Amino acid sequence: MASSAAARPLVTVQPLSSDMNTDQTTSVPKQTPGYITWPGVGKMRNRRYIARKGPLIVYGSEGAKLVKAFRNIPGVEVANVERLNLLKLAPGGHLGRFIIWTKSAFEKLDSIYGSFEEKSEKKSGYVLPRAKMVNADLARIINSDEVQSVVRPIKLEKKRACMKKNPLKNLNTMLRLNPYAKTAKRMAVIAEEQRLKSKKEKLDQKRQPISKEEASKIKTASKAWYKTMISDSDYAEFDVFTKWLGVSQ
C-alpha cells in the first residue's frame, strides 16, 4: 500500500532533543531525500540576497530550544504542530511545500484535528472537513491516460481574421463598393483645376495696369456720382416731402 502511494508525509524518527545545536541540526535536513539548496540573488530594495523557501520542520514535544537550533539555517523554518500557520504550510497560496514531521508531532495530529468521522479532542466540536477532490494533483489527472484518451485532440486549424480596410482611405476597397468613385474623384480633381485656373485669370486681369482713356472714364463717372450724392443730400424740399408722406410735425 505504501509503495503504491504517489505522495506520503515524511516523518523522521531521529530524536531531536532540545539540547541540539545548529551544527547537529544541519544534518537532519541533509539526510532527507528532499533537501535542496536554494542559491539566488535578488535585486529588490532591501533584498540583496534571496532566502528561498526550504523544508518546514514541524515539531511536537521537543521544546522551544529546538527553534533556536534551526533558526540559523537559511530557508529552513520551524513550526509547532499545535500552532500551524497556513502561510508557512502553503507559501504564496501554493500547495506542495516539503514538510518534515517529527514523530511526536505526527502522533498529535489526530488529537488536535480529529478525522472525518471523529471530532477533535482539543478543539470543541471541530470535525476535519472532507476534501472536495480525492487527488489534489490536477495536472496529473489531466495528463493521465484515462483523461487524454477521452478528450478531443488539439485543433491545429487556425482561422485568420480578414483585415478590415477603410474605404475612405483605401481606393481599391472603395472601388469594390462604388465603381463610380474613381470617375467622381477624377471629375472633382478636374473641377478644382478649372476653378483655380479661372481664379488666377481674374486676379491677373485685375492686376493689369489700366489705360489713360479708361482712367479718364472712371474719373468722369466718379465726379458724376459725387454730384448726384450732393444733390440728394439737399434738404430744401423736406417740407414738401413730409406733406406728401402725410407726416405732421
C-alpha positions in Angstrom: 0.0 0.0 0.0 2.8 2.4 0.9 4.7 1.6 -2.3 1.7 2.4 -4.5 1.1 5.8 -2.9 2.2 8.8 -5.1 2.9 11.0 -2.1 3.2 10.4 1.6 4.4 12.5 4.6 8.0 12.4 5.7 8.2 11.5 9.4 11.7 11.4 10.9 12.3 9.0 13.8 15.7 10.6 14.5 15.5 12.0 18.0 15.5 15.8 18.0 16.3 16.9 21.5 16.1 20.4 22.8 19.8 20.4 23.6 20.9 20.1 19.9 22.9 23.0 18.4 22.9 24.3 14.9 25.8 22.1 13.7 23.9 19.0 14.8 20.5 20.1 13.4 22.1 20.8 9.9 22.5 17.1 9.3 18.7 16.5 9.7 17.5 18.1 6.5 20.5 16.8 4.6 19.7 13.2 5.5 16.2 13.5 4.0 15.8 12.9 0.2 14.1 16.2 -0.3 16.9 18.5 0.9 17.6 21.2 -1.7 19.8 24.2 -1.5 18.4 27.4 -2.9 21.1 29.8 -4.1 19.9 33.1 -5.6 20.5 36.8 -5.7 17.7 39.4 -5.5 17.6 42.9 -7.0 14.8 44.4 -5.0 15.2 47.0 -2.3 16.5 45.5 1.0 16.5 42.1 -0.8 20.1 41.8 -2.0 20.2 38.2 -1.2 17.2 35.9 -1.6 16.5 33.3 1.1 14.4 30.8 -0.8 11.8 28.6 1.0 13.3 25.4 2.2 11.8 22.5 4.1 9.4 23.1 7.0 10.1 21.2 10.2 7.0 20.6 12.4 7.9 19.6 16.0 5.7 18.5 18.9 7.1 18.0 22.3 10.8 18.8 21.5 10.6 22.2 23.2 11.3 25.8 22.2 15.1 25.3 22.3 14.7 23.3 19.1 13.6 26.5 17.3 16.9 28.2 18.3 18.9 25.3 16.9 17.2 25.5 13.5 16.7 29.3 13.1 20.2 29.9 11.7 19.8 27.6 8.8 18.8 29.5 5.6 15.5 28.5 4.2 14.6 26.1 6.9 11.6 27.1 9.0 10.2 25.5 12.2 6.5 25.3 13.3 4.7 23.9 16.3 2.1 21.3 15.5 -0.4 23.0 17.8 0.1 26.4 16.1 0.4 25.7 12.4 0.4 28.7 10.1 -1.2 28.4 6.7 1.3 30.9 5.2 4.1 28.5 6.1 2.3 25.3 5.0 1.4 26.8 1.6 3.6 29.9 1.0 2.1 32.2 -1.7 -1.0 30.0 -1.8 0.8 27.1 -3.5 0.4 23.6 -2.1 3.2 21.1 -2.0 5.8 22.5 0.4 8.3 19.9 1.6 7.5 19.3 5.3 9.5 17.2 7.8 7.4 15.9 10.7 8.8 14.7 13.9 7.3 11.5 15.4 5.8 13.3 18.3 4.2 16.0 16.1 2.7 13.4 13.7 1.2 11.5 16.6 -0.6 14.6 17.9 -2.4 15.3 14.6 -5.4 13.0 15.4 -5.9 14.5 18.8 -5.7 18.1 17.6 -7.6 18.0 14.3 -9.5 14.7 14.6 -10.6 12.8 11.5 -13.5 12.8 9.0 -15.6 10.7 11.4 -14.3 11.6 14.9 -14.3 15.0 16.5 -11.2 16.7 17.8 -10.2 16.2 21.4 -8.7 19.7 21.9 -11.0 21.7 19.6 -14.6 21.7 20.7 -16.9 20.4 18.0 -14.3 20.5 15.3 -14.5 17.9 12.5 -12.0 17.7 9.8 -13.6 18.9 6.6 -13.8 16.5 3.7 -11.7 17.2 0.7 -13.5 18.2 -2.5 -11.1 16.1 -4.5 -9.6 12.7 -3.7 -6.5 13.6 -5.6 -5.4 17.3 -5.4 -2.8 16.9 -8.2 -4.9 18.4 -11.0 -2.0 18.3 -13.5 -1.6 14.6 -13.1 -5.3 14.0 -13.6 -5.4 16.0 -16.8 -2.3 14.3 -18.2 -3.4 10.8 -17.3 -4.0 8.2 -20.0 -7.7 7.8 -18.9 -8.5 11.5 -19.5 -6.3 12.0 -22.5 -8.0 9.1 -24.3 -11.4 10.7 -24.0 -10.7 14.4 -24.7 -10.7 15.8 -28.2 -7.4 16.3 -30.0 -5.9 19.7 -30.3 -7.3 21.8 -33.2 -4.5 22.8 -35.4 -6.5 24.7 -37.9 -6.3 28.4 -37.4 -8.9 30.8 -38.7 -7.2 34.0 -39.8 -9.3 37.1 -39.4 -9.6 39.3 -42.5 -8.2 42.8 -42.3 -10.9 45.4 -42.4 -9.8 48.3 -44.6 -11.3 51.8 -44.5 -12.9 52.6 -47.9 -12.4 56.3 -47.3 -8.7 55.8 -47.1 -8.2 52.8 -49.4 -9.1 53.4 -53.0 -9.3 49.7 -54.0 -11.8 49.0 -51.2 -13.9 52.0 -52.3 -13.9 50.8 -55.9 -15.3 47.4 -54.8 -18.2 49.2 -53.0 -18.7 52.0 -55.6 -17.2 51.6 -59.1 -18.2 55.2 -59.9 -15.9 56.5 -57.2 -12.9 56.7 -59.5 -14.8 58.8 -62.1 -16.3 61.1 -59.4 -12.9 61.6 -57.9 -11.4 62.4 -61.3 -14.2 64.9 -62.1 -13.7 66.6 -58.7 -9.9 67.0 -59.5 -10.7 68.5 -62.9 -13.3 70.9 -61.5 -10.8 72.0 -58.9 -8.2 72.7 -61.5 -10.6 74.7 -63.6 -11.6 76.8 -60.6 -8.0 77.6 -59.7 -7.3 78.5 -63.4 -10.3 80.9 -63.6 -9.4 82.5 -60.3 -5.9 83.1 -61.5 -7.1 84.6 -64.7 -9.4 87.0 -62.8 -6.6 88.1 -60.5 -4.2 88.6 -63.4 -6.8 90.7 -65.2 -7.4 92.9 -62.1 -3.7 93.3 -61.6 -3.1 94.6 -65.1 -2.5 98.4 -65.4 -5.4 100.4 -67.0 -5.0 102.8 -69.9 -5.4 106.6 -69.8 -8.8 106.5 -71.6 -10.2 104.1 -69.1 -8.8 106.1 -66.2 -10.5 109.3 -67.5 -13.8 107.5 -67.9 -13.6 106.2 -64.3 -12.8 109.8 -63.1 -15.7 111.3 -65.0 -18.1 108.6 -63.6 -16.8 109.3 -60.1 -17.5 113.1 -60.4 -21.0 112.5 -61.7 -21.7 110.2 -58.8 -20.4 112.7 -56.3 -22.7 115.5 -57.7 -25.7 113.2 -57.5 -24.9 112.4 -53.9 -24.7 116.2 -53.0 -28.0 116.9 -54.7 -29.7 114.0 -52.9 -28.5 115.3 -49.6 -30.1 118.7 -50.0 -33.0 119.1 -47.5 -34.6 122.2 -49.1 -37.6 120.3 -50.2 -38.0 118.4 -46.9 -41.3 120.1 -46.0 -42.9 119.2 -49.4 -41.7 115.6 -48.9 -43.2 115.3 -45.5 -46.5 116.7 -46.7 -46.6 114.2 -49.5 -46.0 111.4 -46.9 -48.7 112.8 -44.7 -46.5 113.1 -41.7 -47.3 116.1 -39.4 -44.6 117.6 -37.2 
